[in-house]
């Protein structure tokens, strides 16, 4: 799983060696990611290097927008 923040490849966070069967879910924690206050676009990609042969290569990415604020 690879996570990009605001499209910045230099700050990409990765977790390797994960296996997930079709239709299953997995919760991952990236506790070393630091985000500044404001809106951010997160992009999570599985099989980013296309190492696994799949019938549908177009469903490996999720994009969400989050808003970080001071507490």
C-alpha atoms as an extended CHARMM CRD file, in Angstrom:
* protein
*
        71  EXT
         1         1  UNK       CA              0.0000000000        0.0000000000        0.0000000000  PROA      1               0.0000000000
         2         2  UNK       CA              1.3590000000        3.3730000000       -0.9810000000  PROA      2               0.0000000000
         3         3  UNK       CA             -0.0570000000        6.6690000000        0.3030000000  PROA      3               0.0000000000
         4         4  UNK       CA              0.6540000000       10.0650000000       -1.2510000000  PROA      4               0.0000000000
         5         5  UNK       CA             -0.2400000000       13.3700000000        0.3880000000  PROA      5               0.0000000000
         6         6  UNK       CA             -1.1040000000       16.1760000000       -2.0250000000  PROA      6               0.0000000000
         7         7  UNK       CA              0.5920000000       14.2560000000       -4.8570000000  PROA      7               0.0000000000
         8         8  UNK       CA              4.0440000000       14.6860000000       -3.2780000000  PROA      8               0.0000000000
         9         9  UNK       CA              5.9980000000       11.5780000000       -4.3060000000  PROA      9               0.0000000000
        10        10  UNK       CA              8.9420000000       12.6000000000       -2.0890000000  PROA      10              0.0000000000
        11        11  UNK       CA              6.7600000000       12.2010000000        1.0080000000  PROA      11              0.0000000000
        12        12  UNK       CA              5.1340000000        8.8850000000       -0.0240000000  PROA      12              0.0000000000
        13        13  UNK       CA              4.5040000000        6.4020000000        2.7760000000  PROA      13              0.0000000000
        14        14  UNK       CA              4.5910000000        2.6900000000        1.9700000000  PROA      14              0.0000000000
        15        15  UNK       CA              3.7660000000       -0.5920000000        3.6570000000  PROA      15              0.0000000000
        16        16  UNK       CA              5.0240000000       -3.6830000000        1.8500000000  PROA      16              0.0000000000
        17        17  UNK       CA              4.3990000000       -7.4030000000        2.1400000000  PROA      17              0.0000000000
        18        18  UNK       CA              0.6490000000       -7.1240000000        2.6450000000  PROA      18              0.0000000000
        19        19  UNK       CA             -1.7210000000       -9.6520000000        1.1330000000  PROA      19              0.0000000000
        20        20  UNK       CA             -5.4320000000       -8.9820000000        0.7210000000  PROA      20              0.0000000000
        21        21  UNK       CA             -7.9440000000      -11.2440000000       -0.9560000000  PROA      21              0.0000000000
        22        22  UNK       CA            -10.5810000000       -9.8510000000       -3.3180000000  PROA      22              0.0000000000
        23        23  UNK       CA            -13.5400000000       -8.3090000000       -1.5090000000  PROA      23              0.0000000000
        24        24  UNK       CA            -11.6880000000       -8.0510000000        1.8150000000  PROA      24              0.0000000000
        25        25  UNK       CA            -10.7950000000       -4.9670000000        3.8410000000  PROA      25              0.0000000000
        26        26  UNK       CA             -7.6890000000       -4.1020000000        5.8100000000  PROA      26              0.0000000000
        27        27  UNK       CA             -7.1240000000       -1.1770000000        8.1590000000  PROA      27              0.0000000000
        28        28  UNK       CA             -3.6270000000        0.3150000000        8.1180000000  PROA      28              0.0000000000
        29        29  UNK       CA             -2.1680000000        2.9280000000       10.4270000000  PROA      29              0.0000000000
        30        30  UNK       CA              0.4360000000        5.3820000000        9.1600000000  PROA      30              0.0000000000
        31        31  UNK       CA              1.4290000000        6.9600000000       12.4430000000  PROA      31              0.0000000000
        32        32  UNK       CA              4.4790000000        8.7520000000       11.0430000000  PROA      32              0.0000000000
        33        33  UNK       CA              2.5300000000       10.9770000000        8.6340000000  PROA      33              0.0000000000
        34        34  UNK       CA              2.5300000000       14.6400000000        9.6490000000  PROA      34              0.0000000000
        35        35  UNK       CA              0.0300000000       16.9800000000        8.0010000000  PROA      35              0.0000000000
        36        36  UNK       CA             -0.0950000000       20.7330000000        8.2670000000  PROA      36              0.0000000000
        37        37  UNK       CA             -3.3210000000       22.5870000000        8.9890000000  PROA      37              0.0000000000
        38        38  UNK       CA             -5.6270000000       22.8640000000        5.9800000000  PROA      38              0.0000000000
        39        39  UNK       CA             -7.0410000000       20.7390000000        3.2100000000  PROA      39              0.0000000000
        40        40  UNK       CA             -5.1010000000       17.7500000000        1.8680000000  PROA      40              0.0000000000
        41        41  UNK       CA             -5.6710000000       15.1750000000       -0.8630000000  PROA      41              0.0000000000
        42        42  UNK       CA             -4.6780000000       11.6140000000        0.0820000000  PROA      42              0.0000000000
        43        43  UNK       CA             -4.1700000000        8.9570000000       -2.5830000000  PROA      43              0.0000000000
        44        44  UNK       CA             -3.8760000000        5.3160000000       -1.4810000000  PROA      44              0.0000000000
        45        45  UNK       CA             -2.6900000000        2.8200000000       -4.0960000000  PROA      45              0.0000000000
        46        46  UNK       CA             -2.3220000000       -0.9420000000       -3.8610000000  PROA      46              0.0000000000
        47        47  UNK       CA             -0.0360000000       -2.7630000000       -6.2730000000  PROA      47              0.0000000000
        48        48  UNK       CA              1.4320000000        0.5750000000       -7.3920000000  PROA      48              0.0000000000
        49        49  UNK       CA              4.1720000000       -1.2100000000       -9.3540000000  PROA      49              0.0000000000
        50        50  UNK       CA              1.6250000000       -3.5490000000      -11.0290000000  PROA      50              0.0000000000
        51        51  UNK       CA              3.4490000000       -6.6330000000       -9.7660000000  PROA      51              0.0000000000
        52        52  UNK       CA              0.2190000000       -8.6480000000       -9.4780000000  PROA      52              0.0000000000
        53        53  UNK       CA             -1.6440000000       -9.6990000000      -12.6400000000  PROA      53              0.0000000000
        54        54  UNK       CA             -5.2940000000       -8.6760000000      -12.2610000000  PROA      54              0.0000000000
        55        55  UNK       CA             -8.4010000000       -8.6960000000      -14.4300000000  PROA      55              0.0000000000
        56        56  UNK       CA             -9.0840000000       -5.0570000000      -13.4320000000  PROA      56              0.0000000000
        57        57  UNK       CA             -6.0600000000       -2.7920000000      -12.8950000000  PROA      57              0.0000000000
        58        58  UNK       CA             -8.2670000000        0.3130000000      -12.6280000000  PROA      58              0.0000000000
        59        59  UNK       CA             -9.5950000000       -0.3040000000       -9.1150000000  PROA      59              0.0000000000
        60        60  UNK       CA             -6.3540000000       -0.0900000000       -7.1420000000  PROA      60              0.0000000000
        61        61  UNK       CA             -6.5660000000        3.5620000000       -6.0940000000  PROA      61              0.0000000000
        62        62  UNK       CA             -8.6370000000        5.5480000000       -3.6100000000  PROA      62              0.0000000000
        63        63  UNK       CA             -8.5500000000        9.3480000000       -3.3560000000  PROA      63              0.0000000000
        64        64  UNK       CA             -9.9910000000       11.3020000000       -0.4360000000  PROA      64              0.0000000000
        65        65  UNK       CA             -9.8460000000       14.9270000000        0.6590000000  PROA      65              0.0000000000
        66        66  UNK       CA             -9.3550000000       15.6780000000        4.3380000000  PROA      66              0.0000000000
        67        67  UNK       CA             -9.2650000000       18.8810000000        6.3670000000  PROA      67              0.0000000000
        68        68  UNK       CA             -6.7440000000       19.1340000000        9.2310000000  PROA      68              0.0000000000
        69        69  UNK       CA             -7.3440000000       21.6810000000       11.9500000000  PROA      69              0.0000000000
        70        70  UNK       CA             -5.8240000000       22.7260000000       15.2560000000  PROA      70              0.0000000000
        71        71  UNK       CA             -7.4220000000       21.2680000000       18.3820000000  PROA      71              0.0000000000
